[in-house]
Amino acid sequence: METPTITLRPATRADIPQILDFIRGLAEYEKLAHEAVATPALLEQHLFGERPAAEVVIAEADGTPAGFALFFHSFSTFLGQPGLYLEDLFVYPRYRGLGLGKRLMVHLARLAVERGCGRFEWSVLDWNTPAIDFYRRLGATGMDEWTVQRVSGEALRALADAST
């Protein structure tokens, strides 16, 4: 197979079905398909609505969608600067090994620098050795002393309803 031409571009509303397909592909890879409940309407509202919560970059191989990165800004009180948080990075299996993941990561790192971010971070499942190895090759450091905490679903609603 001849090496395809790789391009990166910001997603548009017209890409919502493609973004949903990337999300489902990632969820299957991570063995979390049962948790992927995003809908086109939710993506429309939260990616392209009045107050977008995240941005998406799509990687194309010869004009065909091949991978994506979904990210948003965070803020570090210690640094006093915004950060860039990568929520999802996914490349279809048939396009792996072409450097799309690295291209997406370099693109996001450049955005972080251009936007005055003090850091670029993400989470990775502890069993995903290929991804961890990839991130280490890019210069990432594991934050082993930190653990992710989450409140969602009914627990989130209960906390929101709690008296103070």
Secondary structure as UniProt FT lines:
FT   STRAND          6..10
FT   HELIX           13..15
FT   HELIX           16..29
FT   TURN            30..31
FT   HELIX           33..35
FT   HELIX           40..48
FT   STRAND          55..61
FT   TURN            62..63
FT   STRAND          64..76
FT   TURN            77..80
FT   STRAND          81..91
FT   HELIX           93..95
FT   TURN            96..97
FT   HELIX           100..114
FT   TURN            115..116
FT   STRAND          119..122
FT   TURN            126..127
FT   HELIX           129..137
FT   TURN            138..139
FT   TURN            144..145
FT   HELIX           153..161
//
